[in-house]
Amino acid sequence: MMVPCIQLDMECAALCYAAAQLMSMGSERANEVCKICAEACDACADECSKHENEHCKACAAACRKCAEECRSMM
């Protein structure tokens, strides 16, 4: 039941790290990765919101905030 949630968490974390790295380097690809990162964060937040666990609620909130920040960087 939690497999899709965990998979999205891991993908989101990897994309967030990649976006941060590319932004810190001033990469021309940073905007593209930020867009993908925001989409992944939205998907992660949607999935985590389905669960009642406190850590899932916290994850959903963090993912929504991250998606917002990624969009502001584009």
ZIZIJO-V39925 format. One record per residue. N is the residue number from 1. RES is the residue in one letter. PHI is phi in whole degrees, -180 to 180 (none if undefined). BURIAL is + if it has 16 or more other ideal C-beta (glycine too) atoms within 10 Angstrom, else -. Layout:
BEGIN
n | res | phi | burial
N | RES | PHI | BURIAL
N | RES | PHI | BURIAL
END
This chain:
BEGIN
n | res | phi | burial
1 | M | none | -
2 | M | -93 | -
3 | V | -58 | -
4 | P | -61 | -
5 | C | -65 | +
6 | I | -64 | -
7 | Q | -60 | -
8 | L | -64 | +
9 | D | -58 | +
10 | M | -68 | -
11 | E | -64 | +
12 | C | -62 | +
13 | A | -60 | -
14 | A | -65 | -
15 | L | -69 | +
16 | C | -62 | +
17 | Y | -63 | -
18 | A | -62 | +
19 | A | -62 | +
20 | A | -62 | +
21 | Q | -62 | -
22 | L | -66 | +
23 | M | -64 | +
24 | S | -67 | -
25 | M | -92 | -
26 | G | 69 | -
27 | S | -65 | -
28 | E | -69 | -
29 | R | -91 | -
30 | A | -59 | +
31 | N | -62 | -
32 | E | -63 | -
33 | V | -70 | +
34 | C | -62 | +
35 | K | -63 | -
36 | I | -65 | -
37 | C | -61 | +
38 | A | -61 | +
39 | E | -64 | -
40 | A | -66 | +
41 | C | -64 | +
42 | D | -62 | +
43 | A | -64 | +
44 | C | -65 | +
45 | A | -62 | +
46 | D | -62 | -
47 | E | -68 | +
48 | C | -64 | +
49 | S | -66 | +
50 | K | -75 | -
51 | H | -107 | -
52 | E | -90 | -
53 | N | -63 | -
54 | E | -62 | -
55 | H | -68 | -
56 | C | -70 | +
57 | K | -64 | -
58 | A | -65 | -
59 | C | -64 | +
60 | A | -59 | +
61 | A | -64 | -
62 | A | -65 | +
63 | C | -67 | +
64 | R | -64 | +
65 | K | -64 | -
66 | C | -63 | +
67 | A | -59 | +
68 | E | -61 | -
69 | E | -65 | -
70 | C | -60 | +
71 | R | -65 | -
72 | S | -72 | -
73 | M | -83 | -
74 | M | -79 | -
END
